[in-house]
């Protein structure tokens, strides 16, 4: 359908949002809609705010940890040696 067949469009506002990389995006909102505080930047995905000089900080992502990294956080090397010695003793039939 063309614009003429749908009737008149609702009044719109174009609001500028800036991310921490300096990208500007201008989504349009209905004039009576509530404008959000942040908007996702379509170029880099970081959050963008309406204050050009003070954009929101990018989210901090935790690096991927392996299973071994999580185990090392919970156990000391001495604990690991004790568990290994116990497992080897069971395999050898000493326990």
Buried (B, 14 or more C-beta within 10 A) or exposed (E): EEEEEEEEEEEEEEBEBBBBEEBEBEBEBEEEEEEEEBBBBEEEEBBBBBEEEEBBEBEEEEEEEEEEEEEEEEEEEEEEEEEEEEEEEEEEEEE
